[in-house]
Amino acid sequence: MRPGWGRNGDAVDSAEGAVMHLWPVASPQRLKHSPLRRRSDVVQLCVLMLLSLIFAVAASVGGLITAYSLQESAARKRAASYRVTAVLQSVVPEQDTALGRVSVRWKAEDGSLHTGTARFDWKPKGSGTIRVWVTDHATRLVSRPPSPTQGMVTAVEGGIVAALGVGLLFLLVRFTIQRAFCRFHMREWEREWTEKGPGWSGRSR
């Protein structure tokens, strides 16, 4: 491949080098005064600017929607869960888990008795009553629901992760589109060099 020309008229080693010279200055103001400006360069700039705008909005909206969904999910768990008093039946052997696990019996809202295994950070000793979290009209044991602060932290973290995911997708899409434009520019410049290069170098066709 014959040499191309940089943005200041200096020769570069290849058409690909010329593309990489032109891309960093592909801003509306600098592209306007570039002697290498072509219609495809303007199209490339418009496409990438529109793509940046779309993904910026998508990242913001996606992050907000994810954060709101996680916060609403935590609020629903808090609303559906409540504590009841259960009778301690037995302590699960310690080798089963590092946390405390106990077998408990409690009464549902309809008066029926239910049994299950609850998990604690400590291991109760002896008999007695403990407070457990239940849902579905006190028929099912559940873990402690997240507090409002924990729900907010989880929502913020989820929103940030979602926005970063959209940002990474944007970089991938932009790289793919930019690479396609670079190949198009190289073919275009190679064709023009074939037509006009011999005259610039003083050779006849």
TAZIHU-V350048 format. One record per pair of residues at least 24 apart in sequence whose ideal C-beta (glycine too) atoms are under 6 Angstrom apart, sorted by the first residue. I is the first residue (numbers start at 1). J is the second residue. D is the distance in whole Angstrom. If there is no record, write none. Layout:
((I & J & D) (I & J & D))
This chain:
((2 & 193 & 5) (2 & 197 & 6) (4 & 189 & 5) (15 & 186 & 4) (15 & 189 & 5) (15 & 190 & 6) (16 & 186 & 6) (19 & 182 & 4) (19 & 185 & 5) (44 & 181 & 5) (55 & 170 & 4) (58 & 166 & 5) (59 & 163 & 4) (59 & 166 & 4) (59 & 167 & 6) (62 & 162 & 5) (62 & 166 & 5) (63 & 159 & 4) (63 & 162 & 5) (63 & 163 & 4) (66 & 158 & 5) (66 & 159 & 5) (66 & 162 & 4) (67 & 155 & 4) (67 & 158 & 6) (67 & 159 & 3) (70 & 154 & 5) (70 & 155 & 4) (70 & 158 & 5) (71 & 151 & 6) (71 & 155 & 4) (74 & 146 & 5) (74 & 151 & 3) (77 & 145 & 4) (78 & 145 & 5) (80 & 135 & 5) (81 & 133 & 5) (81 & 135 & 5) (81 & 142 & 5) (81 & 145 & 5) (83 & 131 & 5) (83 & 133 & 6) (84 & 134 & 5) (84 & 138 & 6) (85 & 129 & 5) (86 & 130 & 6) (86 & 132 & 5) (87 & 129 & 6) (88 & 124 & 6) (88 & 127 & 6) (88 & 128 & 5) (88 & 130 & 6) (91 & 123 & 6) (104 & 132 & 6) (108 & 137 & 6) (108 & 138 & 4) (108 & 139 & 5) (109 & 137 & 5) (109 & 138 & 5) (114 & 139 & 6) (116 & 141 & 4))
